[in-house]
Amino acid sequence: MKTYKIFYVLWACWVVVGCSKSEDGGTLNGESPPDSPGTKADYTLLLQKEGILTSILLNAETEAITVNPTESPFPNITFPELTYTDGHLLGLYQKKTLCEGRIMTYDFKEDQSQEMEIFMDLEDCNLTANAIARSEDTFYVAYQLEITSKETAYFVRILDLNSDESEFTDIELDKKPVQMVMASNRLFILTLDEEITDEYALSVMDTNTKLLIHEMDLGFDVRRIFKTPEKDIIISYDELHTTLDSATMSFKYTQYDEGTEPNFMESDFEYFDDSGKMYYEMLSGSNSMYPFIPAVYDFKASLGVLYAFENFLTETQRDFEFEIESTSLVSYDEKNGLILVGYKKNSGDDKGGLLRIKPIPNPEFIDNLDLEGVPFQIFVE
């Protein structure tokens, strides 16, 4: 018999439509955050515009943000099919033909990029890359190869980024790879059995030996996996999430009460601050008229806060001044203690903006920057 620990999630209700408001707005853990130090911070903001991924540099302090006229070292590229971030490391995959692809890596700490052609060894193929992951010196591409109309093979290709000869190793899988996460010198591969059960599983590869060392069944309706700063793997469902220790493989379940679902399974990216709180764009449901809104979730306290636009911007600001359509990214400026919210404008033409707001217990709109492009990802230094 297995015994599971169940942790119920409560929402801090400062910005949740329909929740009662406390005088100070509420906090994630009952404590007020420290005053903002007001230190200068540098942002590298990636933008999506007309099928191109580009970037700009921004200089920010507590009360002001400006565009840095210096040209960003990040190159303009065709918008990628797959993206993976891990701290200051970025990995991208672009499909060139049915049998060819290109990977690009970028280190925002060192401002160094690298490109590599892959799948050049395959001929007359119908190939689809499903997921990517990267570490400091290794890139992983999970892909499927159509052998016949009724037979499909699945692999993870491992590429050495330090090699000048594009050396690689292919590891075969028995189910379709959906997503991958790196933690504790292990590659966690979310797979789906499309042929028989329609159930998900998690395969674990030792990155030193390149051997599959563990597999666990996850059942139906897994939404996504991601990694916390403690290197736990979060396996998210609509009604709960599983926290898996990447080193010991021990796990616990966190079950949500109805109406308290944090809905972080819809977010493509997440950012964790130094205290472990996660910043992400959340499917709003009945909490807002906007499809996605900023949210913050504290895994340690099992508490979250929703920042619905209606609660910190006026109708005039939302509809006419900023023309907000939906949230496109959420992050955090640790130096200045501000939440960063990228959004798409409803005026079309791939226009967007970047809002900065103070978090609870003293929430406040700080400023907005209009942008020629939709914010995609941001890196803060």
TASUL-V698897 format. One record per pair of residues at least 12 apart in sequence whose C-alpha atoms are under 8 Angstrom apart, sorted by sequence separation. I is the first residue (numbers start at 1). GAP is how many residues later the second one is. If there is no record, write none. Layout:
# TASUL-V698897
[[I;GAP] [I;GAP]]
This chain:
# TASUL-V698897
[[13;12] [14;12] [44;12] [45;12] [56;12] [57;12] [80;12] [81;12] [82;12] [91;12] [92;12] [103;12] [104;12] [129;12] [130;12] [131;12] [142;12] [143;12] [157;12] [158;12] [177;12] [178;12] [179;12] [190;12] [191;12] [203;12] [223;12] [224;12] [232;12] [233;12] [241;12] [242;12] [281;12] [282;12] [294;12] [295;12] [329;12] [330;12] [342;12] [343;12] [355;12] [356;12] [13;13] [44;13] [45;13] [57;13] [80;13] [81;13] [91;13] [92;13] [102;13] [103;13] [129;13] [130;13] [142;13] [143;13] [157;13] [158;13] [177;13] [178;13] [189;13] [190;13] [202;13] [203;13] [222;13] [223;13] [224;13] [232;13] [233;13] [240;13] [241;13] [267;13] [281;13] [282;13] [293;13] [294;13] [328;13] [329;13] [341;13] [342;13] [355;13] [12;14] [43;14] [44;14] [57;14] [80;14] [81;14] [91;14] [102;14] [103;14] [129;14] [130;14] [142;14] [143;14] [156;14] [157;14] [177;14] [178;14] [188;14] [189;14] [201;14] [202;14] [222;14] [223;14] [231;14] [232;14] [240;14] [241;14] [267;14] [280;14] [281;14] [293;14] [294;14] [327;14] [328;14] [329;14] [340;14] [341;14] [354;14] [355;14] [12;15] [42;15] [43;15] [56;15] [57;15] [79;15] [80;15] [90;15] [91;15] [102;15] [103;15] [128;15] [129;15] [141;15] [142;15] [155;15] [156;15] [176;15] [177;15] [188;15] [189;15] [201;15] [202;15] [222;15] [223;15] [231;15] [240;15] [266;15] [267;15] [279;15] [280;15] [293;15] [327;15] [328;15] [340;15] [341;15] [353;15] [354;15] [12;16] [42;16] [43;16] [56;16] [78;16] [89;16] [90;16] [101;16] [102;16] [127;16] [128;16] [140;16] [141;16] [155;16] [156;16] [175;16] [176;16] [188;16] [189;16] [201;16] [202;16] [221;16] [222;16] [239;16] [240;16] [264;16] [266;16] [279;16] [280;16] [293;16] [327;16] [328;16] [340;16] [341;16] [353;16] [354;16] [42;17] [43;17] [55;17] [89;17] [90;17] [100;17] [101;17] [127;17] [128;17] [140;17] [141;17] [155;17] [156;17] [175;17] [176;17] [187;17] [188;17] [200;17] [201;17] [221;17] [239;17] [264;17] [266;17] [279;17] [326;17] [327;17] [339;17] [340;17] [353;17] [354;17] [41;18] [42;18] [89;18] [90;18] [100;18] [101;18] [127;18] [140;18] [154;18] [155;18] [175;18] [176;18] [186;18] [187;18] [199;18] [200;18] [201;18] [239;18] [264;18] [278;18] [279;18] [325;18] [326;18] [338;18] [339;18] [352;18] [353;18] [40;19] [41;19] [55;19] [88;19] [89;19] [100;19] [126;19] [127;19] [139;19] [140;19] [153;19] [154;19] [175;19] [186;19] [187;19] [199;19] [200;19] [239;19] [263;19] [264;19] [277;19] [278;19] [290;19] [324;19] [325;19] [326;19] [338;19] [339;19] [351;19] [352;19] [40;20] [41;20] [54;20] [55;20] [88;20] [99;20] [100;20] [125;20] [126;20] [138;20] [139;20] [153;20] [154;20] [186;20] [187;20] [199;20] [200;20] [262;20] [263;20] [277;20] [278;20] [288;20] [324;20] [325;20] [338;20] [339;20] [351;20] [352;20] [353;20] [40;21] [54;21] [55;21] [88;21] [99;21] [125;21] [126;21] [138;21] [139;21] [153;21] [154;21] [185;21] [186;21] [199;21] [200;21] [240;21] [277;21] [278;21] [287;21] [288;21] [324;21] [325;21] [337;21] [338;21] [351;21] [352;21] [353;21] [354;21] [39;22] [40;22] [54;22] [125;22] [138;22] [139;22] [154;22] [155;22] [185;22] [198;22] [199;22] [200;22] [239;22] [276;22] [277;22] [288;22] [323;22] [324;22] [337;22] [350;22] [351;22] [352;22] [353;22] [38;23] [39;23] [53;23] [54;23] [99;23] [137;23] [138;23] [154;23] [185;23] [238;23] [276;23] [322;23] [323;23] [350;23] [351;23] [352;23] [38;24] [52;24] [53;24] [99;24] [137;24] [138;24] [276;24] [323;24] [350;24] [52;25] [53;25] [99;25] [137;25] [238;25] [36;26] [52;26] [53;26] [99;26] [51;27] [52;27] [53;27] [98;27] [99;27] [238;27] [44;28] [51;28] [98;28] [99;28] [236;28] [237;28] [98;29] [236;29] [345;29] [98;30] [344;30] [48;31] [322;31] [343;31] [344;31] [74;32] [144;32] [342;32] [343;32] [144;33] [293;33] [294;33] [342;33] [143;34] [292;34] [293;34] [342;34] [142;35] [190;35] [262;35] [290;35] [291;35] [292;35] [294;35] [295;35] [142;36] [290;36] [291;36] [292;36] [294;36] [74;37] [73;38] [142;38] [74;39] [93;39] [171;39] [92;40] [225;40] [91;41] [224;41] [91;42] [223;42] [262;42] [91;43] [223;43] [229;43] [90;44] [181;44] [183;44] [228;44] [89;45] [179;45] [180;45] [181;45] [182;45] [89;46] [131;46] [179;46] [181;46] [281;46] [328;46] [329;46] [89;47] [130;47] [131;47] [132;47] [133;47] [135;47] [184;47] [229;47] [281;47] [294;47] [328;47] [329;47] [331;47] [333;47] [82;48] [84;48] [85;48] [86;48] [91;48] [118;48] [130;48] [131;48] [132;48] [133;48] [134;48] [183;48] [228;48] [281;48] [322;48] [328;48] [329;48] [82;49] [83;49] [84;49] [86;49] [130;49] [131;49] [133;49] [183;49] [280;49] [281;49] [82;50] [84;50] [116;50] [183;50] [280;50] [279;51] [280;51] [312;51] [279;52] [312;52] [313;52] [279;53] [312;53] [271;59] [272;59] [273;59] [186;60] [269;60] [270;60] [271;60] [272;60] [274;60] [270;61] [271;61] [273;61] [184;62] [183;63] [184;63] [85;184] [9;245] [6;246] [7;246] [8;246] [9;246] [5;247] [6;247] [7;247] [8;247] [9;247] [10;247] [4;248] [5;248] [6;248] [7;248] [8;248] [9;248] [4;249] [5;249] [6;249] [7;249] [8;249] [11;249] [10;250] [9;251] [9;252] [17;269] [18;269] [17;270] [28;270] [16;271] [17;271] [108;271] [29;272] [28;273] [29;274] [62;274] [28;275] [61;275] [62;275] [28;276] [62;276] [28;277] [16;289] [15;290] [16;290] [12;291] [14;291] [15;291] [16;291] [17;291] [88;291] [10;292] [11;292] [12;292] [13;292] [14;292] [15;292] [16;292] [41;292] [9;293] [10;293] [11;293] [12;293] [13;293] [15;293] [8;294] [9;294] [10;294] [11;294] [41;294] [7;295] [40;295] [41;295] [15;296] [39;296] [40;296] [38;297] [39;297] [37;298] [38;298] [36;299] [37;299] [38;299] [50;299] [36;300] [37;300] [50;300] [36;301] [49;301] [35;302] [48;302] [49;302] [65;302] [63;303] [64;303] [63;304] [65;304] [49;323] [49;324] [48;325] [49;325] [47;326] [48;326] [47;327] [48;327] [32;328] [33;328] [47;328] [48;328] [32;329] [46;329] [47;329] [45;330] [46;330] [47;330] [45;331] [46;331] [45;332] [46;332] [27;333] [45;333] [26;334] [27;334] [44;334] [45;334] [25;335] [26;335] [43;335] [44;335] [24;336] [25;336] [43;336] [44;336] [24;337] [25;337] [43;337] [24;338] [25;338] [42;338] [43;338] [41;339] [42;339] [41;340] [14;346]]
